[in-house]
Amino acid sequence: MGAILAGIGLLFLGLNMMSDSLAPLGQYQGFRDLIVSFGQEPLLGILAGVAITAIIQSSSASVAILQALAMQGLVPLSSAIFVLFGQNIGTCVTALLASIGTNKTARRAAMIHLLFNVLGTGIFVSVVLVTRSLGFPILTDFVTSVASDPAVQIAITHLIFNVVTTAVLFPLGNILVTIACKLIPGEDVQTNEMKLLYINDKLLATPPFAITQVMKEVERMAQLAKSNLESAFAALQTKNPEFVADVYSREKLINFLNHSITGFLVKMSTLDLDDKDVGLVASLYHVINDIERIGDHAENIVEEAQVCINQNLSLHSQTLQELASVYNDTLTVFDKSFEIFSTRRSEQPKIDAMNAVEDRVDNAMVVFQEKNIDRLNKHDYPAVEGLIMIKIVTNLERVADHCTNIAYSVIKQ
């Protein structure tokens, strides 16, 4: 509470200092003429607001400067409102710069932000000019009737602008999306592209948002590992080389994400995080390692599928069905463990349900190994097929183990 109060106090202290420092401008005739021109030429006021905000990269700071000028009586409300509208457009510059080098979705989001403020400015400027020409300036009259303090008047105008613009443009959200897609055409970045989708170093300036985004990237890595597990088993069942190629392609991306996310976590560990987030970052090191190992086991399975394809082996149908049962249980463990991880909720019933299926995988592996030895002794199929099946069921059991490790990373926090 003390830090909050100190921050608020410094905010108003800074505003007061700016107000005092800007007082001498009132003696400069050129500045006074410029301010008068803003009221007579709205476009100049708008451009001034855009320029100031774009230069200092902070709409809050630029609005504070405008308030400081108003507190000194240097800027009447009739001129300040146009500068304020321009400041709302200028704040989009930060988002546009931040979107450079990002995917199309991020650039479109920045474009929608710009469209929102440009259209809002167009609406308000039109209303102000029309009502002024008719002799009853609604906006300025309303604001001055509510508050007499110039700084408060600007704050109220700023609030009205954003609330009304949101109310007017909210129903047109899909139209804004369509316009943004027309201005920034093309397909979104494909999931399998060798790059990070959710995290970059710019996020380190806002640790809470960085935490949220790195979780998305980890979940993306997990889904890639699950897709590889599914493709690997599909390759085993169908002997389709395309599934094999898919696994090797995704495995490269999984390895890339492993190294990239680890590097980002190292940078995050130097930030001023609270105890809960410190624990989360520490656990994510182990989580991405477990996900990477799941990907490796999927690759091991597809290598066995490749042997079947190369040697034209047809696995024993009954044994393949038993393998499919273990595989399905392994996927269930995966889904249950990542539900715990994604929601950060480790209720005992969920843990028990996950452990029950994981125990079933462990028991199935033992039973499968015993049956496999018995079938080999009876010469039901060649030794090479028996070895392939043992390797596959062993890899599936280890995948289930890594999944439970991921779930327990939440439980231990």
Secondary structure by P-SEA (a helix, b strand, c coil): caaaaaaaaaaaaaaaaaaaaaccccccaaaaaaaaaaaacaaaaaaaaaaaaaaaccaaaaaaaaaaaaaaccccaaaaaaaaaaaaaaaaaaaaaaaccccaaaaaaaaaaaaaaaaaaaaaaaaaaaaaaaccaaaaaaaaaacccaaaaaaaaaaaaaaaaaaaaccaaaaaaaaaaaacccccccccccccccccccccccaaaaaaaaaaaaaaaaaaaaaaaaaaaaaaacccaaaaaaaaaaaaaaaaaaaaaaaaaaaaaaccccaaaaaaaaaaaaaaaaaaaaaaaaaaaaaaaaaaaaacccccaaaaaaaaaaaaaaaaaaaaaaaaaaaccccaaaaaaaaaaaaaaaaaaaaaaaaaaaaaaaccccaaaaaaaaaaaaaaaaaaaaaaaaaaaaaac
